[in-house]
């Protein structure tokens, strides 16, 4: 039986996309205002790849935005066109999804489309439900369908005007290394509240906050270790549990340290310097997301297809998706000691919210150190903060997010 689906293009294009990918109609009619034409054009391209070959698509981009009389006239013209199409196409069924249309616009479309017995569709992404309202809007005829896991990270991003160009976790060698040091990564995260000063100082040594950076960038060779900066000194002799952490890192080959010379240490490789420069926290987030059964990427580079923010790469420490919902994570560095340099958490927070503007999803700021100021700003910007002793609860929080779609 031939099926035509009318979709009013939403400000959240992933919501518009879901009924189309699940119902897979033979004909698609995208209806957009002039302001949302770029979104509709992106959806056209994606649907051309995702729907079966031969699916007919049409875009109407002159939907009035505000004037009720113009909207009413538009909806009636559309309904009459569809009724004429039904007259010439035996057994043609019609469904429609109004997305985030304002209430008055939705009412006008619902009233107009009754003449062609159109089946209304509503999407509740948080509940994971697709509701079929039936042709007569009779509550007894309502049907609830479970939304299928239709989107992956790349499709979600493309629908919203972003492209993931690369990620550290795309490479098998990176994934194998992260899994091999899982136990030490988990140890650092679960003791971050007690090891915060040591971890912060190691990161500061790698960055060269008070001297030469351990990692240097070469125009031709890329990042390399500076042999003169591999050997470093801690500002104070470490005490327990810092000594336990240093022993574990040494046993894992991530550091060279001995209690015989407790202030001296050496970064043995580029990978170890990156890890102790802060990558361990991003790896912890990635491992937890993987364990929870999510599609997860670490160090994901995003290209803004509109051209904004592309002067420097937008890199998300963590990017994950489960059942069509997106989780974006930043893991900012923190100062070495109370008298150390300023925390970069606010910069990371603003970058996270600004560079992912328009992306609907959960934004999370994760730090091994205290983020008091950033926590206040995060609440105002719609982001959530996890810090210090909360890190050990990240696996539980991820499972709760999977079940509810909201960060607990």
C-alpha positions in Angstrom: 0.0 0.0 0.0 1.6 3.3 -1.1 2.4 5.7 1.8 3.1 9.4 1.8 4.5 11.2 4.8 4.2 14.9 5.4 6.9 16.3 7.7 7.0 19.9 9.0 10.7 20.5 9.4 11.6 20.9 13.0 14.3 23.0 14.7 15.5 19.6 15.9 16.0 17.8 12.6 16.7 14.4 14.3 13.0 14.5 15.5 11.8 15.1 11.9 14.1 12.2 10.7 13.0 9.5 13.1 9.4 8.9 11.8 10.7 8.9 8.2 13.4 6.3 9.0 11.0 4.2 11.0 7.9 4.3 8.8 9.9 4.3 5.5 7.2 5.9 3.3 7.4 5.6 -0.5 6.8 9.4 -0.8 8.2 12.2 1.4 6.9 15.8 1.5 9.1 18.1 3.5 7.4 21.4 4.5 9.6 24.2 5.7 9.6 27.9 6.3 12.2 29.9 4.4 14.3 30.1 7.6 14.5 26.4 7.9 15.2 25.7 4.2 18.9 24.8 4.9 17.7 22.2 7.5 15.3 20.8 5.0 18.0 20.5 2.3 20.2 18.6 4.7 17.4 16.2 5.4 16.8 15.7 1.7 20.4 14.7 1.2 20.4 12.3 4.2 17.1 10.7 3.2 18.4 10.1 -0.3 21.1 7.9 1.4 19.0 6.4 4.2 15.7 5.6 2.5 15.3 2.9 -0.2 16.2 3.8 -3.8 13.1 5.1 -5.6 11.7 7.0 -2.7 10.1 10.2 -4.0 11.0 13.4 -2.2 9.5 16.9 -2.6 10.3 20.1 -0.6 8.0 23.0 -0.1 9.8 25.9 1.5 7.2 28.7 1.6 5.3 27.8 4.8 4.3 31.1 6.4 5.9 31.5 9.8 3.4 33.6 11.8 0.3 35.0 10.1 -2.6 32.6 11.1 -4.6 33.4 8.0 -1.7 32.7 5.7 -0.9 29.4 7.5 -4.6 28.4 7.3 -4.7 29.0 3.6 -1.4 27.1 3.1 -2.6 24.1 5.1 -5.9 24.0 3.1 -4.1 24.2 -0.2 -1.8 21.4 0.9 -4.7 19.2 2.1 -6.6 19.7 -1.2 -3.5 18.8 -3.2 -3.2 15.6 -1.2 -6.8 14.7 -1.6 -6.5 15.1 -5.3 -3.4 12.9 -5.2 -5.4 10.2 -3.3 -8.1 10.3 -6.0 -5.5 9.3 -8.6 -3.4 7.0 -6.5 -5.4 3.9 -5.3 -5.0 3.0 -1.6 -2.6 5.9 -0.9 -2.3 6.4 2.9 -1.0 9.7 4.4 0.7 10.4 7.7 2.0 13.6 9.0 4.4 14.8 11.8 4.2 18.5 12.8 7.5 18.5 14.7 7.9 21.6 16.9 5.2 23.6 15.1 3.6 26.3 17.3 0.2 25.3 18.8 -1.9 27.4 16.5 0.0 26.1 13.4 -0.4 22.5 14.6 -4.2 23.0 15.1 -4.7 24.5 11.6 -2.7 21.6 10.0 -4.6 19.0 11.9 -7.9 20.4 11.0 -7.0 20.8 7.3 -5.5 17.3 6.9 -8.7 15.6 8.3 -10.1 15.8 4.8 -7.6 13.3 3.5 -7.8 11.0 6.5 -4.2 11.6 7.4 -2.7 9.7 10.3 -1.1 12.0 12.9 2.3 11.1 14.3 4.0 12.4 17.5 7.5 11.7 18.7 8.5 11.5 22.4 12.2 10.9 22.3 12.7 10.9 26.1 10.0 8.2 26.4 11.3 6.4 23.3 7.8 6.3 21.9 6.3 7.1 18.5 2.5 7.7 18.8 0.1 7.1 16.0 -2.9 9.3 16.6 -5.2 7.8 14.0 -7.1 9.5 11.3 -9.9 10.8 13.5 -7.9 11.8 16.6 -9.9 9.3 18.6 -8.0 8.4 21.8 -9.3 4.9 21.6 -7.4 4.5 18.3 -4.1 5.8 19.5 -1.2 3.4 19.0 2.2 3.5 20.7 5.3 2.2 18.9 8.7 1.9 20.4 11.2 4.1 18.6 13.9 2.0 17.0 17.6 2.9 17.4 17.7 4.6 14.0 20.5 7.2 14.5 24.2 6.9 15.0 26.4 9.7 16.1 27.4 10.7 12.5 23.8 10.7 11.2 22.6 12.7 14.2 25.4 15.3 13.7 24.9 15.5 9.9 21.2 16.2 10.4 22.2 19.1 12.7 24.8 20.6 10.4 27.9 19.0 11.9 30.3 16.4 10.6 32.6 14.2 12.7 35.9 14.2 10.8 38.0 12.0 13.1 38.4 10.8 16.7 41.2 9.2 18.7 39.0 6.2 19.3 38.6 5.6 15.6 42.0 3.9 15.7 42.3 0.3 16.9 45.8 0.9 18.4 44.3 3.7 20.6 41.4 1.5 21.7 43.7 -1.4 22.5 45.9 0.9 24.6 43.0 2.4 26.5 41.6 -1.0 27.3 45.1 -2.3 28.3 45.4 0.4 31.0 41.8 0.2 32.1 42.6 -0.8 35.6 45.0 2.1 36.3 42.6 4.6 34.6 39.8 3.3 36.8 42.0 3.6 39.9 42.9 7.3 39.1 39.2 8.2 38.6 38.0 6.4 41.7 40.6 8.1 43.8 40.6 11.5 42.1 39.5 13.3 45.2 42.6 12.1 47.0 45.0 12.3 44.1 43.8 15.6 42.7 46.9 17.6 43.5 49.3 14.9 42.1 47.3 14.5 38.9 47.0 18.2 38.4 50.8 18.7 38.9 51.6 15.9 36.4 49.3 17.6 33.9 51.0 20.9 34.6 54.5 19.4 34.1 53.4 18.0 30.7 52.0 21.4 29.7 55.1 23.2 30.9 53.3 25.6 33.1 56.5 26.4 35.1 59.1 25.3 32.6 59.5 23.5 29.2 56.5 21.5 28.0 57.1 17.8 27.6 55.3 17.6 24.3 56.3 20.0 21.5 54.7 20.6 18.2 56.8 20.4 15.0 55.4 21.7 11.7 56.5 18.6 9.8 56.8 15.9 12.5 53.8 16.8 14.5 53.8 16.3 18.3 57.0 14.8 19.8 58.7 14.4 23.2 61.2 17.0 24.1 64.2 14.9 25.4 65.3 17.8 27.7 61.9 18.0 29.3 61.2 14.3 29.8 62.8 14.4 33.3 60.9 16.5 35.7 60.7 17.2 39.5 57.6 17.3 41.7 57.3 20.4 43.8 57.0 18.4 47.1 57.9 14.8 48.1 54.8 12.7 47.6 53.0 11.0 50.5 50.5 8.1 50.5 48.2 7.7 48.5 50.2 9.6 45.9 53.1 7.2 46.3 50.7 4.3 45.6 49.5 6.0 42.4 53.1 6.7 41.3 54.0 3.0 41.8 50.9 1.9 39.8 51.8 4.3 36.9 55.3 3.0 36.9 54.2 -0.6 36.8 51.9 0.3 33.9 54.8 1.8 32.0 53.3 5.3 32.1 55.9 6.9 34.3 59.4 6.2 35.6 59.5 6.9 39.4 61.2 5.4 42.4 60.8 6.0 46.2 64.6 6.3 46.4 64.3 9.7 44.6 60.7 10.6 45.3 60.6 14.0 43.6 62.2 12.8 40.4 60.2 11.3 37.6 60.4 10.8 33.8 57.8 10.5 31.1 58.9 7.5 29.0 56.9 8.1 25.9 54.7 10.5 24.0 51.7 8.3 24.8 52.4 8.4 28.5 52.8 12.2 28.5 49.5 12.6 26.7 47.8 10.2 29.1 49.1 12.0 32.2 48.5 15.4 30.6 44.8 14.7 31.0 43.9 12.1 28.5 43.4 9.5 31.3 40.1 11.2 32.2 38.8 11.2 28.7 39.7 7.5 28.4 37.8 6.8 31.6 34.7 8.5 30.2 35.1 6.5 27.0 35.5 3.2 28.8 32.5 3.8 31.0 30.4 4.7 28.0 31.6 1.6 26.2 30.8 -0.6 29.2 27.3 0.9 29.3 26.7 -0.3 25.7 26.8 3.2 24.1 28.3 4.2 20.8 31.2 6.3 22.1 34.0 8.4 20.6 36.9 10.0 22.4 38.6 13.2 21.1 36.0 13.7 18.4 36.7 16.5 15.9 33.6 18.3 14.7 33.3 20.3 11.5 30.6 22.9 11.5 29.0 22.7 8.0 27.8 26.3 8.3 31.4 27.5 8.5 31.2 28.8 12.1 33.9 27.9 14.6 36.1 26.3 11.9 39.1 28.6 12.4 40.2 26.1 15.1 39.0 22.5 15.4 36.1 21.8 17.8 37.2 18.7 19.8 34.9 16.9 22.2 36.6 14.8 24.8 33.6 12.5 24.8 30.8 12.0 22.3 28.3 9.2 22.9 24.8 8.2 21.6 22.2 5.8 22.8 18.8 5.2 21.4 18.8 8.4 19.3 20.0 10.7 22.1 23.3 12.5 22.2 25.7 13.0 25.1 28.5 15.6 24.8 31.4 15.7 27.3 34.3 18.0 28.0 37.1 17.1 30.4 38.9 20.4 31.3 42.4 20.6 32.9 42.7 22.0 36.4 45.4 24.0 38.3 48.3 22.1 39.9 48.0 23.5 43.5 45.7 26.0 45.2 48.2 28.7 44.2 48.5 27.4 40.6 47.2 29.0 37.4 43.6 29.6 36.5 41.3 26.7 35.8 40.4 26.3 32.1 37.0 24.7 32.9 35.0 27.8 32.1 36.8 28.1 28.7 35.9 24.4 28.0 32.4 25.0 29.2 31.8 27.9 26.9 33.4 26.1 24.0 31.2 23.1 24.6 28.0 25.1 24.7 29.0 27.6 21.9 30.6 25.2 19.5 27.7 22.7 19.8 25.0 25.3 19.6 21.8 23.9 18.0 22.7 20.4 19.0 20.0 19.0 21.3 21.5 16.6 23.8 23.0 16.3 27.3 26.2 18.4 28.0 28.5 17.2 30.7 31.6 18.8 32.2 33.8 16.2 33.9 36.9 17.1 36.0 39.1 15.4 38.6 39.5 18.7 40.4 37.0 21.1 42.0 34.9 23.2 39.6 33.0 25.5 42.0 32.8 28.5 39.7 32.2 26.4 36.6 29.4 24.5 38.3 27.4 27.7 38.8 28.0 28.8 35.2 27.2 25.3 33.9 23.8 25.3 35.5 22.9 28.6 33.7 24.2 27.2 30.4 22.3 23.9 30.6 25.3 21.7 31.3 25.9 19.3 34.2 29.2 19.0 36.2 30.8 15.9 37.7 34.0 16.3 39.7 36.3 14.7 42.2 34.7 12.0 44.2 31.7 11.9 41.9 33.7 10.3 39.2 33.4 6.8 40.7 29.6 7.1 40.1 29.9 7.9 36.4 29.0 4.3 35.4 25.8 4.4 37.4 24.9 7.9 36.1 25.4 6.7 32.5 23.0 3.8 33.1 20.4 6.2 34.6 20.8 8.5 31.6 20.3 5.5 29.2 17.1 4.6 31.0 15.6 8.1 31.3 17.3 10.3 28.7 17.9 12.9 31.4 21.1 13.3 33.5 20.3 12.5 37.1 
